[in-house]
Amino acid sequence: MRHWRAPFTLERLRPALLILFFACLSVSITAQQIALGLLILCFAAQCIVRRAWPRTPLDIWLALFGAALLLSTLLGPDPLNSLASYRRLWLVAAWFAVFGLVRNGAEAARLLRVWIVAAVVVAAYGVAQHYFGLDLSRWIVGEETHLESWADSETTLYRVKALQNMGITYGHNLLLPLLGLCGWILAPGLAAGRRLLLAGGLFTSALALLFTFTRGAWLAALGALFCGALARGRRVAVAVGGVALLAGMALLFSGGSVWRRVLSIPDLQANAERLQIWRANLAMLAERPLTGFGFGNHDQFMEPYYAAHVQSAMRDHAHNSFLQIAVDAGLLGLTAWLLLCAVLLRMGWRAQRNAQAEPRYLLFGAWLALLGFLLGGLTQHNFGDAEVVIVWWSLAALLARSLHPATSPSGAAEAAAR
């Protein structure tokens, strides 16, 4: 019996869509989701042609996390509202689509380069936005500029959001390629000109990250680099010192507003609202510790707890991904999530250790980005930001495919998850 063939050459369309997708990861959420939708369609066509759904290294752990979420829904106070929230989980398709379409570690390294270069270009625009108030994403559609101003002596500067909706979201999005670039610049054997360009890109990205005024992303970057230095030894420790020097130079160019923001990090009074929100969510968790309120039910049931603990009009998520997951899915759901994250970090570490030369350091940068995402989740619910979590799933899939390459370039069959 003859297999049905797609009316186009998937092998020609596949790399183009992958490049488009990774180039869009630092752009607007609209561009991200359109590119992801096209990638999912290509992946679906591939599955139809092969008459098989690829197995992935996370299947068991995703099923365990999904089962914990479903249990929280069934035992929660409003199962119907919780079930309606499951539509947000379509972003996990980035994991399956990227893992299913990427062939091997060499292709993963090429896509990481595309992602980082595109992110540096957007960061350069972000620096210009800080100084000149450019808001191209709104200007293109004929809408009024919407930027948050930050006073700095006699001039008014702006909080960078680049092509995204909010400065804090862009800060956590930019954190990931910045860490990826930190890995790439460590690669031995790079030509002096290329290393100089990478250093310029790192300086530009660090400056843009500072201008997002996103303290949680700053701390996550430092924490991920510190952990990377501990894990990889002397060479990385020396390089981290160089990165810190570049970041310090960026800080010198950043002005008084950034300095004041830095000094506010240890100030308990300046962070009182965040601390109150955490107390409110801990009270919610104490009410239903095992299975939580049901995935997606946080906002519906938070008001009494926030009213008792939060002394401001600030009413939103937990500003901590781990605490948010615990409130939604209980300690069972949080445990399943932590197991999934641990498997991903271990898999990513093995992938970069097994790679050769420059790709090894690109993959190490991707591993740092995975770690930076988790550290950023300590101060922000970045797992709920589509602009950030799409990147995270995509990087995880590249690391997984590097460790588990497809059985053949033509993709006759997928490698079983080892």
Salt bridges, closest charged atoms under 4 A:
GLU11 OE2 - ARG14 NH2 2.64
GLU11 OE1 - ARG103 NH2 3.18
GLU107 OE2 - ARG14 NH1 2.77
ASP135 OD1 - LYS161 NZ 3.10
GLU143 OE1 - ARG138 NH1 3.07
GLU148 OE1 - ARG159 NH1 3.56
ASP299 OD1 - HIS298 ND1 2.99
GLU303 OE1 - ARG315 NE 3.34
ASP316 OD2 - HIS319 NE2 3.17
GLU358 OE2 - ARG113 NE 3.31
GLU358 OE2 - ARG194 NH1 3.30
GLU414 OE2 - ARG50 NH1 2.54
GLU414 OE1 - ARG401 NH2 2.42
